[in-house]
Amino acid sequence: MISQWQLRAAFATRLSDMYGREVPAYTTLVDVSRAVNEDVLRAQGAEAERLGSISRVTAERHGAVRVGTPAELRQVARVFGALGMHPVGFYDLREASASAVPVVSTAFRPVDGTELARNPFRVFTSLLTTADPRFFDADLRSRLERFLESRQLFPPELLALADRAEAERELPDAEAERFLHLAVQAFELCPEPIDKAWYETLERISAVAADIGGVRSTHINHLTPRVLDIDEFYRRMTGRGIEMIDTIQGPPRWKGPDVLLRQTSFRALAEPRSMRTADGRVVPGALKVRFGEVEARGIALTRRGRALYDDLLTRVDEQTARRPGADRGDIARTVWCEHMPDDEQGLAARGLAHFTYHAVRDRPRDGDSPPARIGDLVERRWIRAEPIVYEDFLPRSAAGIFQSNLSGEGSRNNGRTGVAYDSDWLSAVMGRTVLDPFTLYEQQHDHSLRTVAEELGLDRTPG
């Protein structure tokens, strides 16, 4: 029998192999990230594994897929459910980008700490907002929805196997092999000719809309390994002559601890695609929709820490606008140094980041009783703090990656009122609860403190 985590690990590996065959520059990206990780490990030793073992980091991937209808989203949720992956977080990329990006998103991932340690594969999954009149008028919306309803992304056999794997949390060898074959196949680039006029109609609205609704299949849009030094990775990729996007999205590189998520990518490459013209001829064409991305993950911030992060981004935006000739990265570093604690102890003391706490079992006996406060327990070596890795995404960074790889800004009628979407709406659409990432981190944090209290014989949970 093949368990869910083994299915997840095998799916991630096969998807990566498939994407490397389809987008050879992705293989270069993986090779460079692996070399950077090995160099960082040699230089930093155990400290390099503070946010995850090197085996986890090397295997780690996140992918991105896009679907067009609530029914397609429900189906893709069943496929990822088979792999022990749950929808976490709600991201509205419509409001996070200056370009036309008419999607709302969630991320499917494991949520249990043991499952994350085994294989933390994630898939950032976007749904086209066909009902938003800022992007699609009534006529185009009707045509688009008819087109989407006429296609089938996932064969019934795949969905039946997915339901069985989710219910039983495993599959027999033969069924597991069949499931993996069908699942990877569902995300391959389809060779079927694309209706040129229809694709271009959607592309004028949004390149993302065309990538979702202009074709009869879905596909992996990008695949992302994790790297321990994203700035060095960026330098090495540029040195190989690979065109990277202009910036690294997310927090700046600075002297303090890494928090949340930093991402960058190489620019979308022109890939040959067959196009069908209005007179029925099939002609050669090319589309730029897929790219390779890399990420560096940091410490998960608390709600208070995330509010500070968002405030610092606003400060950086304001100062950059006032100083058009200045380097944004330099401005961000200065702002971070002024307002963000420059070590883990400071983050913990101000309640800005999440940690798990563990009793120090070999602490020398000195006759003292353990204190009641977390900071005192850490300082006097009764407990040690381990940072919780940020497992999720940042809407502004995701939109920035999307926007950097678009061929144009598209069009958006801001004179119309947009349609409201939220986490509850997405949960109802899927029939699955979209989990709150902050709550998941808080549960890890609180569980570790309760365990510490029991092990140290405290009469209450330390605070």
C-alpha positions, 0 to 999 in steps of 0.5 A: 500500500502507498500512503498519502505522503508517499503519493505526494512525494512521488507526484511532486517528483514526477511533476518536476521531471515532466516540467523539466522536459517541457521547460528545460530552463527549469532544470537549470534552475533546479541545478543552480538552486541545488548548488547554492544550497550545498555551498550554504550548507558547507559554509554555515553548517547546522545553522543552514538547517535552522528552518528545515533539514537540507533533505527537506529543502532539497526535495521541497517544491511548490507548483501553480495551476489555474482553473476556470470554474468552481466545478473545476476547482472542486475537482482539483481539490479532490486530486490534491485531497488524495495527496493529503493536501488541504486548502490554506489561505485566501488570496485575492490577486485582483487587488494585489496587482496593477495589471489585470489578474482576474483570479482569486486563489488558495494553496493546497498543502499538508498542515500536520507538522509530521506531514510537512517534514515528510514532504511539504509540497504545495500547489498555489491554485487560482480560479478565474473570476468570470463574474467580475464585470471589471474584466468581462462584460456580459457577452464575453462572460457568457461566451467564456463560461460556455467554453469552460463548461464544455471542457474536461480537465480531469478524467473520471477515473482519476477523480475516482482514484483520488476519492478512494485515496483520500477516504482510505489515506492510501492506495494499492501499488497498481492503483497508486501507479495509475493515479500518479500517471493520470494526475501528472498527465492532467497537468501536461501541456496539451498539444491540441491547436489553440483557437487563435482569435478566441485566445487573443480576445481573452489576452486583450483582457488579461494574459492570465485569463487567456492562459486559463480560458483560452485553452481546453486543458490546464497545465503547470504554470510554474514549479518552484524549488526552495533555495537557502540564499536567493540573492546568490541564486539570482546572481548565478542565474543572471551570470548564466545569461538567463533573463530574470525578472527585475526584483526579488519579491517579498522582504529585503535582504538584511542583517536580521532573520529571514521572515515570511517568503522571498521569491523570484523567477526567470522570465516566461519563455516563448514556447511553440504552440499550434494555432487554429485560424478562423478559416480552419488552418493550423499555423505555428505560434508561440505563447509566453505563459510558463516560467521557473520560480525559486523561493526562500522561506523564513519564519512565520509571523504572528498576526501582529508581526504580519501587521508590522510587515504590511506597515513596513511595505507601505512605508517603503512604497511611500519613501520610494515614491518620494525618492524616485532615483533611490534604490528600493532595496536600500530603502527597504533595508533601512526601514527594516533595520529601524522597525524590525527586531534583528534577532529571533529573541527580539521577534519572540519577545515582541510577539511578532513571530511563531516558534515551537518551544521544547524543554532542554533535557540536559539542563544542569541542575542548579536548584532553581525552579522554572520561571513562568515567563517564556522569555525567562525560560529561554534565557535561563535555558529551561527551554529552547525556541525553534522557529516555525517555517512560513508555509504559505504565500503573500498575495502582493508577491504572487501578483508581482511574479504573475505581473512580471511575466505578463506580456501586457497589462491587459484591461480593467474597467474600474468604473464598474463595481467588482464582485466580492469573493472571500474565504467563506465563498471559496469554502462553499464552492469547494465543499472544503473549509479554507483553513486560516494559516494564522490559526495553524501556526498558533495551534503549533505554538500553543501545543508546544507550550502546553507540552513544555508546561507538562514536562517542567511541571508548571501549574499553568502554560507559560506566557 
